[in-house]
C-alpha cells in the first residue's frame, strides 16, 4: 500500500487510517490558467463531498480560487487590449 501521507494503525483492531497532512506542509498546485483553477476547484469540491475537507474550509478555498481566476482573466484581458492597441 502506497500513501503519500502518514497513517495511524489502531492497536486493538489493526485498522489503518490516513492522517491529514501536517500543518506547515506546503501544498503545490499549478494555478496559471483558468483550466488549472477549474481543476483545483473540482478537487476541492470532491474532497468536501467525501468528507476529507471540512465544508467551511472548502468554501474558503473556493473563494480564494475564484479570486485567483478573476486575476488571471483580468491579466489576460489586459494583455489582449495592449496587443490590440499596439502597445506591444
N, CA, C and O atoms as a GROMACS GRO file, in nm:
protein
  352
    1UNK      N    1   0.085  -0.117   0.000
    1UNK     CA    2   0.000   0.000   0.000
    1UNK      C    3   0.090   0.123   0.000
    1UNK      O    4   0.175   0.138   0.088
    2UNK      N    5   0.071   0.210  -0.099
    2UNK     CA    6   0.146   0.335  -0.102
    2UNK      C    7   0.056   0.449  -0.060
    2UNK      O    8  -0.062   0.455  -0.096
    3UNK      N    9   0.114   0.538   0.016
    3UNK     CA   10   0.038   0.650   0.067
    3UNK      C   11   0.134   0.766   0.082
    3UNK      O   12   0.243   0.750   0.137
    4UNK      N   13   0.095   0.886   0.034
    4UNK     CA   14   0.186   0.999   0.046
    4UNK      C   15   0.170   1.071   0.180
    4UNK      O   16   0.246   1.164   0.209
    5UNK      N   17   0.073   1.030   0.260
    5UNK     CA   18   0.052   1.089   0.392
    5UNK      C   19   0.077   0.982   0.499
    5UNK      O   20   0.065   0.863   0.471
    6UNK      N   21   0.111   1.024   0.620
    6UNK     CA   22   0.130   0.926   0.727
    6UNK      C   23  -0.002   0.858   0.763
    6UNK      O   24  -0.110   0.912   0.742
    7UNK      N   25   0.010   0.739   0.818
    7UNK     CA   26  -0.108   0.664   0.858
    7UNK      C   27  -0.101   0.634   1.007
    7UNK      O   28   0.005   0.645   1.070
    8UNK      N   29  -0.216   0.596   1.061
    8UNK     CA   30  -0.225   0.558   1.202
    8UNK      C   31  -0.284   0.418   1.206
    8UNK      O   32  -0.382   0.389   1.139
    9UNK      N   33  -0.224   0.332   1.285
    9UNK     CA   34  -0.272   0.195   1.299
    9UNK      C   35  -0.334   0.179   1.437
    9UNK      O   36  -0.270   0.205   1.539
   10UNK      N   37  -0.461   0.137   1.438
   10UNK     CA   38  -0.531   0.115   1.565
   10UNK      C   39  -0.469  -0.008   1.631
   10UNK      O   40  -0.464  -0.115   1.570
   11UNK      N   41  -0.422   0.006   1.755
   11UNK     CA   42  -0.356  -0.102   1.826
   11UNK      C   43  -0.447  -0.220   1.859
   11UNK      O   44  -0.398  -0.331   1.880
   12UNK      N   45  -0.578  -0.197   1.865
   12UNK     CA   46  -0.671  -0.304   1.900
   12UNK      C   47  -0.724  -0.374   1.776
   12UNK      O   48  -0.718  -0.497   1.767
   13UNK      N   49  -0.775  -0.297   1.681
   13UNK     CA   50  -0.838  -0.357   1.564
   13UNK      C   51  -0.740  -0.379   1.449
   13UNK      O   52  -0.766  -0.461   1.361
   14UNK      N   53  -0.628  -0.308   1.449
   14UNK     CA   54  -0.532  -0.319   1.340
   14UNK      C   55  -0.573  -0.238   1.218
   14UNK      O   56  -0.507  -0.246   1.114
   15UNK      N   57  -0.682  -0.161   1.229
   15UNK     CA   58  -0.726  -0.081   1.115
   15UNK      C   59  -0.628   0.033   1.088
   15UNK      O   60  -0.574   0.095   1.180
   16UNK      N   61  -0.607   0.059   0.961
   16UNK     CA   62  -0.516   0.165   0.918
   16UNK      C   63  -0.601   0.282   0.871
   16UNK      O   64  -0.691   0.265   0.789
   17UNK      N   65  -0.573   0.402   0.922
   17UNK     CA   66  -0.645   0.520   0.875
   17UNK      C   67  -0.544   0.630   0.841
   17UNK      O   68  -0.440   0.645   0.906
   18UNK      N   69  -0.578   0.704   0.737
   18UNK     CA   70  -0.490   0.813   0.694
   18UNK      C   71  -0.496   0.927   0.794
   18UNK      O   72  -0.601   0.959   0.849
   19UNK      N   73  -0.381   0.988   0.816
   19UNK     CA   74  -0.375   1.110   0.895
   19UNK      C   75  -0.378   1.228   0.799
   19UNK      O   76  -0.323   1.219   0.690
   20UNK      N   77  -0.440   1.338   0.838
   20UNK     CA   78  -0.441   1.454   0.748
   20UNK      C   79  -0.300   1.510   0.733
   20UNK      O   80  -0.214   1.488   0.818
   21UNK      N   81  -0.278   1.583   0.623
   21UNK     CA   82  -0.145   1.643   0.606
   21UNK      C   83  -0.112   1.732   0.725
   21UNK      O   84  -0.200   1.798   0.781
   22UNK      N   85   0.013   1.732   0.763
   22UNK     CA   86   0.057   1.811   0.877
   22UNK      C   87   0.051   1.959   0.844
   22UNK      O   88   0.077   1.999   0.731
   23UNK      N   89   0.017   2.041   0.943
   23UNK     CA   90   0.019   2.185   0.925
   23UNK      C   91   0.162   2.226   0.890
   23UNK      O   92   0.259   2.170   0.941
   24UNK      N   93   0.171   2.322   0.803
   24UNK     CA   94   0.302   2.369   0.763
   24UNK      C   95   0.358   2.298   0.642
   24UNK      O   96   0.456   2.344   0.583
   25UNK      N   97   0.299   2.185   0.602
   25UNK     CA   98   0.345   2.122   0.479
   25UNK      C   99   0.290   2.203   0.363
   25UNK      O  100   0.176   2.249   0.366
   26UNK      N  101   0.370   2.220   0.264
   26UNK     CA  102   0.334   2.307   0.153
   26UNK      C  103   0.261   2.228   0.046
   26UNK      O  104   0.310   2.126  -0.002
   27UNK      N  105   0.143   2.277   0.011
   27UNK     CA  106   0.065   2.217  -0.097
   27UNK      C  107   0.092   2.295  -0.224
   27UNK      O  108   0.081   2.418  -0.225
   28UNK      N  109   0.126   2.226  -0.329
   28UNK     CA  110   0.156   2.293  -0.454
   28UNK      C  111   0.056   2.250  -0.560
   28UNK      O  112   0.032   2.130  -0.580
   29UNK      N  113  -0.002   2.348  -0.626
   29UNK     CA  114  -0.092   2.321  -0.737
   29UNK      C  115  -0.063   2.424  -0.845
   29UNK      O  116  -0.038   2.541  -0.816
   30UNK      N  117  -0.066   2.380  -0.968
   30UNK     CA  118  -0.044   2.472  -1.079
   30UNK      C  119  -0.172   2.555  -1.094
   30UNK      O  120  -0.280   2.500  -1.115
   31UNK      N  121  -0.159   2.687  -1.084
   31UNK     CA  122  -0.274   2.777  -1.093
   31UNK      C  123  -0.245   2.888  -1.194
   31UNK      O  124  -0.267   3.006  -1.164
   32UNK      N  125  -0.195   2.852  -1.310
   32UNK     CA  126  -0.155   2.951  -1.410
   32UNK      C  127  -0.265   2.985  -1.510
   32UNK      O  128  -0.262   3.093  -1.570
   33UNK      N  129  -0.361   2.896  -1.528
   33UNK     CA  130  -0.467   2.918  -1.626
   33UNK      C  131  -0.602   2.894  -1.561
   33UNK      O  132  -0.612   2.838  -1.452
   34UNK      N  133  -0.707   2.937  -1.631
   34UNK     CA  134  -0.842   2.911  -1.580
   34UNK      C  135  -0.872   2.762  -1.575
   34UNK      O  136  -0.949   2.716  -1.490
   35UNK      N  137  -0.813   2.686  -1.665
   35UNK     CA  138  -0.830   2.540  -1.661
   35UNK      C  139  -0.769   2.481  -1.534
   35UNK      O  140  -0.824   2.389  -1.474
   36UNK      N  141  -0.654   2.535  -1.494
   36UNK     CA  142  -0.591   2.490  -1.370
   36UNK      C  143  -0.681   2.521  -1.250
   36UNK      O  144  -0.697   2.439  -1.160
   37UNK      N  145  -0.739   2.641  -1.251
   37UNK     CA  146  -0.828   2.682  -1.142
   37UNK      C  147  -0.950   2.590  -1.138
   37UNK      O  148  -0.992   2.546  -1.031
   38UNK      N  149  -1.006   2.563  -1.255
   38UNK     CA  150  -1.123   2.476  -1.263
   38UNK      C  151  -1.092   2.336  -1.207
   38UNK      O  152  -1.172   2.279  -1.134
   39UNK      N  153  -0.976   2.285  -1.243
   39UNK     CA  154  -0.936   2.152  -1.196
   39UNK      C  155  -0.921   2.151  -1.043
   39UNK      O  156  -0.965   2.057  -0.976
   40UNK      N  157  -0.859   2.257  -0.989
   40UNK     CA  158  -0.838   2.264  -0.844
   40UNK      C  159  -0.972   2.281  -0.771
   40UNK      O  160  -0.992   2.222  -0.664
   41UNK      N  161  -1.063   2.360  -0.827
   41UNK     CA  162  -1.195   2.378  -0.765
   41UNK      C  163  -1.271   2.245  -0.762
   41UNK      O  164  -1.338   2.213  -0.664
   42UNK      N  165  -1.261   2.170  -0.870
   42UNK     CA  166  -1.327   2.040  -0.875
   42UNK      C  167  -1.268   1.946  -0.770
   42UNK      O  168  -1.341   1.868  -0.707
   43UNK      N  169  -1.137   1.954  -0.750
   43UNK     CA  170  -1.072   1.870  -0.648
   43UNK      C  171  -1.121   1.908  -0.509
   43UNK      O  172  -1.152   1.821  -0.428
   44UNK      N  173  -1.129   2.039  -0.481
   44UNK     CA  174  -1.179   2.085  -0.351
   44UNK      C  175  -1.323   2.037  -0.330
   44UNK      O  176  -1.359   1.993  -0.221
   45UNK      N  177  -1.404   2.047  -0.433
   45UNK     CA  178  -1.543   2.001  -0.425
   45UNK      C  179  -1.550   1.853  -0.391
   45UNK      O  180  -1.625   1.812  -0.302
   46UNK      N  181  -1.472   1.772  -0.462
   46UNK     CA  182  -1.474   1.628  -0.436
   46UNK      C  183  -1.427   1.596  -0.294
   46UNK      O  184  -1.482   1.507  -0.229
   47UNK      N  185  -1.324   1.669  -0.248
   47UNK     CA  186  -1.276   1.647  -0.111
   47UNK      C  187  -1.381   1.685  -0.008
   47UNK      O  188  -1.394   1.618   0.094
   48UNK      N  189  -1.455   1.792  -0.034
   48UNK     CA  190  -1.562   1.832   0.058
   48UNK      C  191  -1.674   1.730   0.057
   48UNK      O  192  -1.727   1.695   0.163
   49UNK      N  193  -1.710   1.681  -0.061
   49UNK     CA  194  -1.818   1.581  -0.071
   49UNK      C  195  -1.780   1.451  -0.003
   49UNK      O  196  -1.866   1.383   0.055
   50UNK      N  197  -1.653   1.416  -0.010
   50UNK     CA  198  -1.610   1.290   0.050
   50UNK      C  199  -1.583   1.303   0.200
   50UNK      O  200  -1.564   1.203   0.270
   51UNK      N  201  -1.582   1.427   0.250
   51UNK     CA  202  -1.561   1.448   0.393
   51UNK      C  203  -1.416   1.461   0.433
   51UNK      O  204  -1.386   1.472   0.552
   52UNK      N  205  -1.324   1.458   0.336
   52UNK     CA  206  -1.182   1.470   0.373
   52UNK      C  207  -1.143   1.615   0.399
   52UNK      O  208  -1.038   1.641   0.458
   53UNK      N  209  -1.226   1.711   0.356
   53UNK     CA  210  -1.206   1.852   0.385
   53UNK      C  211  -1.337   1.907   0.441
   53UNK      O  212  -1.444   1.880   0.387
   54UNK      N  213  -1.327   1.984   0.547
   54UNK     CA  214  -1.445   2.045   0.607
   54UNK      C  215  -1.510   2.139   0.505
   54UNK      O  216  -1.440   2.209   0.432
   55UNK      N  217  -1.643   2.140   0.499
   55UNK     CA  218  -1.715   2.221   0.402
   55UNK      C  219  -1.683   2.370   0.418
   55UNK      O  220  -1.671   2.442   0.318
   56UNK      N  221  -1.668   2.416   0.541
   56UNK     CA  222  -1.634   2.557   0.562
   56UNK      C  223  -1.496   2.589   0.506
   56UNK      O  224  -1.476   2.695   0.447
   57UNK      N  225  -1.402   2.499   0.524
   57UNK     CA  226  -1.268   2.519   0.467
   57UNK      C  227  -1.274   2.515   0.315
   57UNK      O  228  -1.208   2.594   0.248
   58UNK      N  229  -1.352   2.423   0.260
   58UNK     CA  230  -1.366   2.413   0.115
   58UNK      C  231  -1.426   2.541   0.058
   58UNK      O  232  -1.386   2.586  -0.049
   59UNK      N  233  -1.522   2.599   0.129
   59UNK     CA  234  -1.584   2.724   0.084
   59UNK      C  235  -1.480   2.835   0.078
   59UNK      O  236  -1.476   2.910  -0.019
   60UNK      N  237  -1.397   2.845   0.180
   60UNK     CA  238  -1.292   2.948   0.182
   60UNK      C  239  -1.192   2.926   0.069
   60UNK      O  240  -1.151   3.021   0.002
   61UNK      N  241  -1.153   2.800   0.047
   61UNK     CA  242  -1.058   2.770  -0.060
   61UNK      C  243  -1.118   2.805  -0.196
   61UNK      O  244  -1.049   2.856  -0.284
   62UNK      N  245  -1.246   2.776  -0.213
   62UNK     CA  246  -1.313   2.806  -0.340
   62UNK      C  247  -1.318   2.956  -0.365
   62UNK      O  248  -1.295   3.001  -0.478
   63UNK      N  249  -1.347   3.033  -0.262
   63UNK     CA  250  -1.346   3.179  -0.277
   63UNK      C  251  -1.208   3.229  -0.318
   63UNK      O  252  -1.197   3.317  -0.403
   64UNK      N  253  -1.104   3.173  -0.259
   64UNK     CA  254  -0.968   3.212  -0.295
   64UNK      C  255  -0.937   3.177  -0.440
   64UNK      O  256  -0.876   3.254  -0.512
   65UNK      N  257  -0.981   3.058  -0.480
   65UNK     CA  258  -0.957   3.016  -0.618
   65UNK      C  259  -1.033   3.106  -0.716
   65UNK      O  260  -0.982   3.137  -0.824
   66UNK      N  261  -1.154   3.148  -0.679
   66UNK     CA  262  -1.229   3.241  -0.764
   66UNK      C  263  -1.152   3.373  -0.779
   66UNK      O  264  -1.148   3.430  -0.888
   67UNK      N  265  -1.093   3.421  -0.670
   67UNK     CA  266  -1.017   3.546  -0.675
   67UNK      C  267  -0.896   3.531  -0.769
   67UNK      O  268  -0.868   3.620  -0.849
   68UNK      N  269  -0.827   3.420  -0.760
   68UNK     CA  270  -0.713   3.395  -0.848
   68UNK      C  271  -0.761   3.389  -0.993
   68UNK      O  272  -0.696   3.441  -1.083
   69UNK      N  273  -0.875   3.325  -1.016
   69UNK     CA  274  -0.932   3.316  -1.150
   69UNK      C  275  -0.965   3.453  -1.208
   69UNK      O  276  -0.940   3.479  -1.326
   70UNK      N  277  -1.020   3.540  -1.125
   70UNK     CA  278  -1.052   3.676  -1.172
   70UNK      C  279  -0.925   3.753  -1.208
   70UNK      O  280  -0.923   3.828  -1.305
   71UNK      N  281  -0.821   3.733  -1.131
   71UNK     CA  282  -0.693   3.799  -1.161
   71UNK      C  283  -0.637   3.749  -1.294
   71UNK      O  284  -0.586   3.827  -1.374
   72UNK      N  285  -0.647   3.619  -1.317
   72UNK     CA  286  -0.599   3.562  -1.444
   72UNK      C  287  -0.680   3.620  -1.559
   72UNK      O  288  -0.622   3.658  -1.661
   73UNK      N  289  -0.813   3.626  -1.545
   73UNK     CA  290  -0.897   3.683  -1.650
   73UNK      C  291  -0.858   3.828  -1.680
   73UNK      O  292  -0.842   3.867  -1.796
   74UNK      N  293  -0.842   3.906  -1.574
   74UNK     CA  294  -0.806   4.049  -1.591
   74UNK      C  295  -0.671   4.064  -1.658
   74UNK      O  296  -0.653   4.149  -1.745
   75UNK      N  297  -0.576   3.983  -1.617
   75UNK     CA  298  -0.442   3.989  -1.675
   75UNK      C  299  -0.446   3.952  -1.823
   75UNK      O  300  -0.381   4.017  -1.905
   76UNK      N  301  -0.520   3.848  -1.857
   76UNK     CA  302  -0.531   3.806  -1.997
   76UNK      C  303  -0.597   3.915  -2.081
   76UNK      O  304  -0.554   3.944  -2.192
   77UNK      N  305  -0.704   3.976  -2.027
   77UNK     CA  306  -0.772   4.084  -2.099
   77UNK      C  307  -0.681   4.203  -2.120
   77UNK      O  308  -0.680   4.264  -2.227
   78UNK      N  309  -0.604   4.236  -2.018
   78UNK     CA  310  -0.510   4.348  -2.027
   78UNK      C  311  -0.408   4.323  -2.138
   78UNK      O  312  -0.376   4.414  -2.215
   79UNK      N  313  -0.356   4.202  -2.145
   79UNK     CA  314  -0.259   4.167  -2.250
   79UNK      C  315  -0.321   4.178  -2.388
   79UNK      O  316  -0.259   4.230  -2.481
   80UNK      N  317  -0.445   4.130  -2.401
   80UNK     CA  318  -0.512   4.135  -2.532
   80UNK      C  319  -0.540   4.279  -2.574
   80UNK      O  320  -0.525   4.313  -2.691
   81UNK      N  321  -0.581   4.363  -2.480
   81UNK     CA  322  -0.608   4.504  -2.511
   81UNK      C  323  -0.479   4.573  -2.553
   81UNK      O  324  -0.477   4.650  -2.649
   82UNK      N  325  -0.371   4.546  -2.482
   82UNK     CA  326  -0.242   4.605  -2.517
   82UNK      C  327  -0.201   4.565  -2.659
   82UNK      O  328  -0.151   4.648  -2.735
   83UNK      N  329  -0.223   4.440  -2.694
   83UNK     CA  330  -0.189   4.395  -2.829
   83UNK      C  331  -0.275   4.464  -2.933
   83UNK      O  332  -0.225   4.507  -3.037
   84UNK      N  333  -0.406   4.476  -2.906
   84UNK     CA  334  -0.497   4.542  -3.000
   84UNK      C  335  -0.463   4.689  -3.018
   84UNK      O  336  -0.475   4.742  -3.128
   85UNK      N  337  -0.421   4.754  -2.912
   85UNK     CA  338  -0.387   4.895  -2.919
   85UNK      C  339  -0.245   4.919  -2.970
   85UNK      O  340  -0.201   5.033  -2.985
   86UNK      N  341  -0.175   4.810  -2.995
   86UNK     CA  342  -0.041   4.822  -3.049
   86UNK      C  343   0.063   4.868  -2.950
   86UNK      O  344   0.165   4.924  -2.988
   87UNK      N  345   0.038   4.844  -2.822
   87UNK     CA  346   0.133   4.887  -2.719
   87UNK      C  347   0.250   4.792  -2.706
   87UNK      O  348   0.351   4.826  -2.644
   88UNK      N  349   0.240   4.675  -2.762
   88UNK     CA  350   0.350   4.579  -2.751
   88UNK      C  351   0.388   4.526  -2.886
   88UNK      O  352   0.478   4.444  -2.897
   0.00000   0.00000   0.00000
